[in-house]
């Protein structure tokens, strides 16, 4: 881990534009990053996070806004999330970057610098975005360096108007990944162009001057095999080196401490770790928690620990549905606990703690008011305190075996793991199913015998007394209702 960063950082994502809009409404005046009241910084600091990710601070694109306002699918999405949507609510996609300069409406570069100081005073680091795959149609590179882009022809524009557009007398490809239609509001950069890589290094270097870490959007798209498969001969000759090792190694010559986080899919997390990323999204865990049985989650957690320690665990971010909508009532807490109490980094999304259910398109500056779920908020406060304990911060993690009986195989629905640092230890057991589950959980500790143990559930407050000899011989008997869990401090 880079110096200054904890081993398992807890990260809080904030939709910067929406957050400032709501603070402006709350205080009855315009609030920017430079003028956020200290009480709001204190409230964020009180959660015990290690870093705040200000999503969407860069200058957005008027050209991108104009394109999006002609997209019926996007307009329907805007009205789904915001029934009284008005054109001025569309401030543009934060991933359609016109310039890597903090938007003036958010406070500009000085506002960000002020916010960073406020965070640092509370022990919080700052994470910002880098979008390597594409830029806005009015980005300066379009006129100054058209060679940085995937080129098209007049025939391409005529035959594939959704994939190629005319900009400044040229035909350029729209940004895309290989499995979905092109994004109509952005232009595709050419990861194989030598000049582009040099310019990307300069861009990332300038971002690193302003923060402590960065989240790299759709990072796998720039990997040589993926880019070659997506663009073929249009990309030109494949470089001998891959994009990320070249960019990350160059930036770290000046910014050795900066943290790199990859948004990653398609089981390429390990590859991106080898290319220099400190952490990669664990989307596979999210999908298994949402759609699959507990046993698939357990198998996922059998991966090598050094690999797992460099994953970002989450059940919500701006790209996913709100957790309280994706996971039915009673299930969301079990999913949140499972994702958060594992090795690796943890990511939480502003509004997740209150149980917001409406996923907001990232183009919009405001959102609907929703009633807060106070029980869920109380759970998250307790969970975050638990995540701050020494054994979870820097202790050793173990996945626990669990056993059932010939006539009762419900143990397969139960997941169990434990943490230990010195005399501090916790066991977590969660029933990830809609049916009751029973199991004997085998503990990996060989010093339990000859003593009695009090097991206190740090979430529910329940207390259990157990004999160490019995725990050593046959494990801990656990009986859990659907989607329930224990977080037991020994």
C-alpha positions as CSV (number, residue, x, y, z in Angstrom):
1,X,0.0,0.0,0.0
2,X,1.2,3.5,-0.8
3,X,2.5,5.5,2.2
4,X,-0.2,7.3,4.1
5,X,-3.0,5.1,3.0
6,X,-4.4,2.5,5.4
7,X,-4.3,-1.2,4.3
8,X,-8.1,-1.5,3.9
9,X,-9.4,2.0,3.1
10,X,-13.1,3.0,3.5
11,X,-14.2,5.3,0.7
12,X,-17.3,7.5,0.5
13,X,-18.5,8.5,-3.0
14,X,-20.3,11.9,-3.3
15,X,-22.1,13.1,-6.4
16,X,-20.5,16.5,-6.1
17,X,-23.0,18.6,-8.1
18,X,-26.0,17.1,-6.3
19,X,-24.4,17.5,-2.9
20,X,-23.6,21.1,-3.4
21,X,-27.1,21.8,-4.9
22,X,-28.7,20.4,-1.8
23,X,-26.4,22.3,0.5
24,X,-27.2,25.5,-1.3
25,X,-30.9,24.8,-0.8
26,X,-30.3,23.9,2.9
27,X,-28.4,27.1,3.7
28,X,-30.4,29.4,1.4
29,X,-27.3,30.5,-0.6
30,X,-24.9,29.3,-3.2
31,X,-22.5,26.7,-1.7
32,X,-19.4,25.6,-3.6
33,X,-16.5,23.4,-2.6
34,X,-14.9,26.6,-1.2
35,X,-17.8,27.5,1.0
36,X,-19.1,24.2,2.4
37,X,-19.8,24.9,6.1
38,X,-17.5,23.2,8.6
39,X,-20.5,21.4,10.1
40,X,-20.9,19.5,6.9
41,X,-17.2,18.5,6.8
42,X,-17.5,17.4,10.4
43,X,-20.5,15.2,9.6
44,X,-18.6,13.4,6.9
45,X,-15.6,13.0,9.1
46,X,-17.6,11.5,11.9
47,X,-18.4,8.4,9.9
48,X,-14.8,7.2,10.1
49,X,-14.1,7.2,6.4
50,X,-10.5,7.2,5.1
51,X,-11.3,9.0,1.8
52,X,-14.0,10.9,0.0
53,X,-14.4,10.5,-3.8
54,X,-15.8,13.7,-5.3
55,X,-17.4,12.2,-8.3
56,X,-17.8,14.6,-11.3
57,X,-15.8,17.7,-10.5
58,X,-14.3,18.3,-14.0
59,X,-15.6,20.8,-16.5
60,X,-18.6,19.4,-18.3
61,X,-19.4,19.7,-22.0
62,X,-22.0,22.1,-23.5
63,X,-21.8,20.0,-26.7
64,X,-22.4,16.8,-24.7
65,X,-25.5,18.4,-23.0
66,X,-26.9,19.4,-26.4
67,X,-26.4,15.8,-27.7
68,X,-28.0,14.3,-24.6
69,X,-31.1,16.6,-24.9
70,X,-31.8,14.9,-28.3
71,X,-31.6,11.4,-26.9
72,X,-35.1,10.2,-26.1
73,X,-33.8,7.3,-24.0
74,X,-31.9,9.6,-21.8
75,X,-34.8,12.0,-21.5
76,X,-37.0,9.2,-20.4
77,X,-34.4,8.2,-17.8
78,X,-34.2,11.8,-16.6
79,X,-38.0,11.9,-16.1
80,X,-38.1,8.6,-14.4
81,X,-35.8,9.8,-11.7
82,X,-37.0,13.4,-11.7
83,X,-40.7,13.7,-12.8
84,X,-40.5,17.5,-12.9
85,X,-37.2,17.5,-14.9
86,X,-36.4,20.7,-16.7
87,X,-33.7,21.3,-19.2
88,X,-31.6,23.3,-16.7
89,X,-31.4,20.2,-14.5
90,X,-29.2,18.5,-17.1
91,X,-25.7,19.8,-16.3
92,X,-24.0,17.2,-18.5
93,X,-22.3,13.8,-17.9
94,X,-19.3,13.9,-15.6
95,X,-17.8,11.3,-17.9
96,X,-18.1,13.6,-20.9
97,X,-15.1,15.8,-19.8
98,X,-14.4,19.0,-21.7
99,X,-11.4,19.9,-19.7
100,X,-9.7,18.5,-16.6
101,X,-10.3,21.7,-14.7
102,X,-12.7,21.9,-11.8
103,X,-16.0,23.2,-13.0
104,X,-16.4,26.9,-12.1
105,X,-19.9,26.3,-10.9
106,X,-18.5,23.9,-8.3
107,X,-15.9,26.3,-7.1
108,X,-13.1,25.9,-9.6
109,X,-9.6,24.7,-8.8
110,X,-9.4,27.0,-5.7
111,X,-12.6,25.5,-4.4
112,X,-11.3,22.0,-4.7
113,X,-8.0,23.0,-3.0
114,X,-10.0,24.4,-0.1
115,X,-12.1,21.3,0.1
116,X,-9.0,19.1,0.1
117,X,-7.6,21.0,3.1
118,X,-10.9,20.7,5.0
119,X,-10.9,16.9,4.4
120,X,-7.2,16.6,5.3
121,X,-7.8,18.4,8.6
122,X,-10.3,15.6,9.4
123,X,-7.9,12.8,8.4
124,X,-9.7,12.3,5.0
125,X,-8.0,11.8,1.6
126,X,-9.4,13.0,-1.7
127,X,-10.2,10.8,-4.7
128,X,-11.1,12.2,-8.2
129,X,-12.0,10.7,-11.5
130,X,-9.9,10.1,-14.6
131,X,-11.7,9.0,-17.8
132,X,-9.1,7.5,-20.1
133,X,-11.2,6.1,-22.9
134,X,-13.0,9.2,-24.3
135,X,-13.5,12.9,-24.1
136,X,-16.2,15.4,-25.0
137,X,-16.7,16.5,-28.6
138,X,-15.5,20.0,-27.6
139,X,-12.4,18.9,-25.8
140,X,-9.4,21.0,-26.9
141,X,-7.7,17.9,-28.3
142,X,-10.3,17.6,-31.1
143,X,-8.9,20.7,-32.8
144,X,-5.3,20.6,-31.5
145,X,-4.6,16.9,-31.8
146,X,-7.1,15.0,-33.9
147,X,-4.5,12.2,-34.2
148,X,-5.3,11.2,-30.7
149,X,-8.7,9.8,-31.8
150,X,-10.0,6.8,-33.7
151,X,-10.6,8.1,-37.2
152,X,-13.6,7.4,-39.5
153,X,-14.5,8.1,-43.0
154,X,-17.4,9.8,-44.8
155,X,-18.7,6.3,-45.6
156,X,-18.6,5.4,-41.9
157,X,-20.6,8.5,-40.9
158,X,-23.2,7.7,-43.6
159,X,-23.5,4.0,-42.8
160,X,-23.1,4.1,-39.0
161,X,-24.3,7.5,-37.8
162,X,-24.7,6.2,-34.2
163,X,-21.0,5.2,-34.1
164,X,-19.2,8.0,-36.0
165,X,-19.9,11.7,-36.0
166,X,-18.5,14.7,-37.9
167,X,-16.5,17.1,-35.7
168,X,-14.5,20.1,-37.1
169,X,-14.5,18.8,-40.6
170,X,-13.4,15.3,-39.6
171,X,-15.2,12.0,-38.9
172,X,-14.4,10.6,-35.5
173,X,-15.6,7.5,-33.7
174,X,-17.8,7.8,-30.7
175,X,-16.6,6.2,-27.5
176,X,-17.7,2.7,-26.7
177,X,-17.0,-0.6,-25.1
178,X,-17.1,-3.7,-27.3
179,X,-20.4,-5.1,-25.9
180,X,-22.8,-2.1,-26.0
181,X,-23.8,0.6,-28.5
182,X,-21.5,3.6,-28.7
183,X,-21.9,6.6,-26.3
184,X,-23.2,9.4,-28.6
185,X,-21.8,12.3,-26.5
186,X,-18.1,11.3,-26.4
187,X,-15.3,10.7,-28.8
188,X,-13.1,7.7,-28.7
189,X,-9.4,8.2,-27.9
190,X,-6.8,5.9,-29.5
191,X,-4.9,4.1,-26.8
192,X,-2.3,3.0,-29.4
193,X,-1.4,6.5,-30.5
194,X,2.0,7.4,-28.9
195,X,1.1,11.0,-28.6
196,X,-2.1,10.2,-26.8
197,X,-0.2,8.2,-24.1
198,X,2.1,11.2,-23.5
199,X,-0.9,13.5,-23.2
200,X,-2.6,11.1,-20.9
201,X,0.4,11.0,-18.6
202,X,0.4,14.8,-18.4
203,X,-3.3,14.8,-17.7
204,X,-3.1,12.2,-14.9
205,X,-0.1,14.0,-13.5
206,X,-2.1,17.2,-13.3
207,X,-5.0,15.3,-11.5
208,X,-2.5,13.8,-9.1
209,X,-1.4,17.3,-8.2
210,X,-4.9,17.9,-6.8
211,X,-5.8,14.7,-5.0
212,X,-4.5,11.6,-3.1
213,X,-6.0,9.0,-5.4
214,X,-8.0,8.5,-8.6
215,X,-10.7,6.2,-9.8
216,X,-10.1,5.3,-13.5
217,X,-13.3,4.9,-15.4
218,X,-13.7,1.7,-17.4
219,X,-10.0,1.0,-17.0
220,X,-10.0,-2.4,-18.9
221,X,-11.0,-0.7,-22.2
222,X,-7.4,0.6,-22.5
223,X,-5.7,-2.7,-22.1
224,X,-3.9,-3.7,-25.4
225,X,-5.9,-7.0,-26.0
226,X,-9.3,-5.3,-25.3
227,X,-8.5,-2.2,-27.3
228,X,-7.3,-4.3,-30.3
229,X,-10.4,-6.5,-30.2
230,X,-12.6,-3.4,-30.1
231,X,-11.0,-1.3,-32.8
232,X,-8.9,-3.6,-34.9
233,X,-7.0,-2.0,-37.7
234,X,-8.5,1.4,-37.0
235,X,-6.3,1.6,-33.9
236,X,-3.1,1.1,-35.9
237,X,-0.1,-0.9,-34.7
238,X,-0.3,-2.3,-31.1
239,X,2.4,-0.9,-28.9
240,X,4.9,-3.2,-27.3
241,X,3.9,-2.0,-23.8
242,X,0.4,-1.8,-22.4
243,X,-1.3,1.5,-21.6
244,X,-1.6,1.4,-17.8
245,X,2.0,0.3,-16.9
246,X,3.3,3.1,-19.1
247,X,0.9,5.7,-17.6
248,X,1.0,4.7,-14.0
249,X,4.8,4.2,-13.8
250,X,5.4,7.6,-15.4
251,X,3.0,9.4,-13.0
252,X,4.5,7.7,-9.9
253,X,7.9,9.2,-10.7
254,X,6.4,12.5,-9.3
255,X,3.5,11.2,-7.3
256,X,4.7,8.0,-5.5
257,X,1.8,8.1,-3.0
258,X,-1.1,8.5,-5.3
259,X,-3.6,5.6,-5.2
260,X,-5.0,4.1,-8.5
261,X,-8.4,2.5,-8.5
262,X,-9.7,0.7,-11.6
263,X,-13.3,0.4,-12.5
264,X,-13.0,-3.1,-13.9
265,X,-15.2,-5.8,-15.3
266,X,-14.9,-9.1,-17.3
267,X,-12.7,-10.8,-14.7
268,X,-9.7,-8.6,-15.6
269,X,-9.2,-7.4,-12.0
270,X,-6.0,-9.5,-11.5
271,X,-4.5,-8.4,-14.8
272,X,-5.1,-4.8,-13.9
273,X,-3.5,-5.3,-10.5
274,X,-0.4,-6.6,-12.3
275,X,-0.4,-3.5,-14.5
276,X,-0.1,-1.2,-11.5
277,X,-3.5,-0.6,-10.0
278,X,-3.7,-0.6,-6.2
279,X,-7.4,-1.7,-6.2
280,X,-10.0,-2.9,-8.7
281,X,-13.7,-3.0,-8.5
282,X,-15.1,-6.4,-7.3
283,X,-18.2,-6.4,-9.5
284,X,-18.3,-10.2,-9.4
285,X,-19.0,-10.1,-5.7
286,X,-21.8,-7.6,-6.2
287,X,-23.4,-9.7,-8.9
288,X,-23.2,-12.8,-6.7
289,X,-24.7,-11.1,-3.7
290,X,-27.6,-9.7,-5.8
291,X,-28.4,-12.7,-8.0
292,X,-26.7,-15.9,-6.8
293,X,-26.6,-18.4,-3.9
294,X,-24.4,-18.0,-0.8
295,X,-22.2,-20.9,-2.0
296,X,-21.1,-18.8,-5.1
297,X,-20.1,-16.0,-2.7
298,X,-18.1,-18.5,-0.6
299,X,-16.3,-19.8,-3.7
300,X,-15.5,-16.3,-4.8
301,X,-13.9,-15.7,-1.4
302,X,-11.6,-18.7,-1.8
303,X,-9.4,-16.7,-4.1
304,X,-5.8,-15.9,-3.0
305,X,-5.8,-13.4,-0.2
306,X,-3.3,-11.0,-1.7
307,X,-5.6,-10.7,-4.7
308,X,-8.7,-10.1,-2.5
309,X,-6.9,-7.4,-0.5
310,X,-6.7,-5.3,-3.6
311,X,-10.4,-5.4,-4.5
312,X,-13.0,-2.7,-3.9
313,X,-16.1,-4.2,-2.2
314,X,-19.5,-2.4,-2.6
315,X,-23.2,-3.0,-3.1
316,X,-23.9,0.5,-4.5
317,X,-22.3,3.2,-6.6
318,X,-23.5,5.7,-9.2
319,X,-23.5,3.0,-11.9
320,X,-25.6,0.5,-10.0
321,X,-29.2,0.6,-8.8
322,X,-29.7,1.9,-5.3
323,X,-29.0,-1.0,-2.9
324,X,-32.3,-0.5,-1.1
325,X,-34.1,-1.0,-4.5
326,X,-31.8,-3.9,-5.7
327,X,-31.9,-5.9,-2.5
328,X,-35.4,-6.4,-1.0
329,X,-36.2,-5.2,2.5
330,X,-34.4,-7.2,5.1
331,X,-31.7,-8.3,2.7
332,X,-29.8,-5.1,2.1
333,X,-28.2,-5.1,5.6
334,X,-26.9,-8.7,5.1
335,X,-25.4,-7.7,1.6
336,X,-23.9,-4.5,3.0
337,X,-22.3,-6.4,5.9
338,X,-20.9,-9.1,3.7
339,X,-19.3,-6.7,1.2
340,X,-18.0,-4.3,3.9
341,X,-16.5,-6.8,6.4
342,X,-14.3,-8.6,3.9
343,X,-10.6,-7.9,3.0
344,X,-9.9,-5.1,0.6
345,X,-11.2,-1.5,0.2
346,X,-14.8,-0.7,0.9
347,X,-16.9,1.8,-1.1
348,X,-20.1,3.4,0.2
349,X,-22.3,5.8,-1.9
350,X,-23.9,9.0,-0.5
351,X,-27.6,8.3,0.1
352,X,-27.0,4.5,0.7
353,X,-27.1,4.9,4.5
354,X,-30.5,6.6,4.3
355,X,-32.0,3.9,2.1
356,X,-32.5,6.0,-1.1
357,X,-34.2,4.0,-3.8
358,X,-34.1,6.2,-6.9
359,X,-31.0,5.9,-9.0
360,X,-30.1,9.3,-10.3
361,X,-28.7,9.7,-13.9
362,X,-25.3,11.3,-13.5
363,X,-26.3,14.1,-15.8
364,X,-28.7,15.7,-13.3
365,X,-27.9,18.4,-10.7
366,X,-30.8,17.6,-8.4
367,X,-32.8,14.6,-7.2
368,X,-36.2,13.9,-5.5
369,X,-36.5,14.1,-1.8
370,X,-36.9,10.7,-0.2
371,X,-37.7,9.8,3.4
372,X,-34.8,8.5,5.3
373,X,-34.9,4.9,6.6
374,X,-33.7,5.6,10.2
375,X,-33.3,1.9,11.1
376,X,-31.0,1.4,8.1
377,X,-29.1,4.6,9.0
378,X,-28.6,3.3,12.5
379,X,-27.3,0.0,11.1
380,X,-24.8,1.7,8.9
381,X,-23.5,3.8,11.8
382,X,-22.9,0.7,13.8
383,X,-21.3,-1.1,10.8
384,X,-18.9,1.7,10.2
385,X,-17.8,1.7,13.9
386,X,-17.2,-2.0,13.5
387,X,-15.1,-1.5,10.4
388,X,-12.9,0.7,12.5
389,X,-11.8,-2.0,14.9
390,X,-8.2,-3.1,14.9
391,X,-8.7,-6.6,13.7
392,X,-10.6,-5.5,10.6
393,X,-8.2,-2.7,10.0
394,X,-5.0,-4.6,10.1
395,X,-5.7,-8.1,11.4
396,X,-5.8,-11.5,9.7
397,X,-8.9,-12.7,7.9
398,X,-10.0,-16.3,7.5
399,X,-12.9,-17.9,5.7
400,X,-14.6,-20.4,8.0
401,X,-15.7,-23.9,7.1
402,X,-19.3,-24.7,8.1
403,X,-21.0,-28.1,8.4
404,X,-24.5,-29.4,8.3
405,X,-26.3,-32.7,8.8
406,X,-27.5,-35.4,6.4
407,X,-31.1,-34.3,6.7
408,X,-30.3,-30.5,6.8
409,X,-28.2,-28.9,4.1
410,X,-29.2,-25.4,4.9
411,X,-25.6,-24.7,6.0
412,X,-24.9,-24.1,2.3
413,X,-26.9,-20.8,2.6
414,X,-24.7,-19.6,5.4
415,X,-21.4,-17.7,5.0
416,X,-18.9,-17.3,7.8
417,X,-15.5,-15.7,8.3
418,X,-13.5,-14.2,11.1
419,X,-10.9,-11.6,11.9
420,X,-8.1,-11.6,14.5
421,X,-5.4,-9.3,15.7
422,X,-3.8,-10.4,18.9
423,X,-6.5,-10.8,21.5
424,X,-9.0,-9.0,19.4
425,X,-11.2,-11.2,17.3
426,X,-14.6,-11.3,15.6
427,X,-16.7,-13.9,13.8
428,X,-19.3,-12.9,11.2
429,X,-22.0,-15.4,10.1
430,X,-24.6,-14.4,7.6
431,X,-27.6,-16.3,6.2
432,X,-27.7,-15.2,2.5
433,X,-31.0,-16.8,1.7
434,X,-34.8,-16.4,2.1
435,X,-35.0,-19.5,4.3
436,X,-33.8,-20.4,7.8
437,X,-30.3,-21.8,7.9
438,X,-28.4,-23.8,10.5
439,X,-24.7,-24.8,10.6
440,X,-21.8,-25.6,12.8
441,X,-19.1,-23.0,12.1
442,X,-15.6,-24.2,12.5
443,X,-13.2,-21.6,14.0
444,X,-9.6,-21.4,12.9
445,X,-8.2,-20.5,16.4
446,X,-6.4,-23.2,18.4
447,X,-6.4,-21.4,21.7
448,X,-10.1,-21.5,22.6
449,X,-10.0,-24.6,24.8
450,X,-10.0,-24.6,28.6
451,X,-11.9,-21.3,28.9
452,X,-15.4,-20.0,28.6
453,X,-16.1,-17.3,26.1
454,X,-18.6,-14.5,25.9
455,X,-19.7,-13.7,22.4
456,X,-21.3,-10.2,22.0
457,X,-23.1,-9.3,18.8
458,X,-21.9,-5.8,18.0
459,X,-25.0,-5.2,15.8
460,X,-27.9,-6.6,17.7
461,X,-26.5,-6.4,21.2
462,X,-27.2,-10.1,21.9
463,X,-24.8,-12.0,24.2
464,X,-24.0,-15.7,24.1
465,X,-21.8,-17.7,26.5
466,X,-20.0,-20.7,25.1
467,X,-17.3,-23.2,26.3
468,X,-14.0,-23.1,24.5
469,X,-13.6,-26.9,24.5
470,X,-17.0,-27.3,22.7
471,X,-16.1,-24.6,20.2
472,X,-12.8,-26.4,19.4
473,X,-14.4,-29.8,19.1
474,X,-17.5,-29.1,17.1
475,X,-17.5,-25.5,16.2
476,X,-20.1,-22.8,17.0
477,X,-23.7,-23.8,16.3
478,X,-25.5,-21.0,14.4
479,X,-29.2,-20.8,13.6
480,X,-30.2,-17.7,11.6
481,X,-33.5,-16.5,10.1
482,X,-33.6,-15.4,6.5
483,X,-31.1,-12.7,5.7
484,X,-30.0,-12.4,9.3
485,X,-26.5,-12.4,10.6
486,X,-24.3,-12.3,13.7
487,X,-21.2,-10.1,14.2
488,X,-19.7,-11.7,17.3
489,X,-16.9,-10.1,19.3
490,X,-15.1,-12.8,21.4
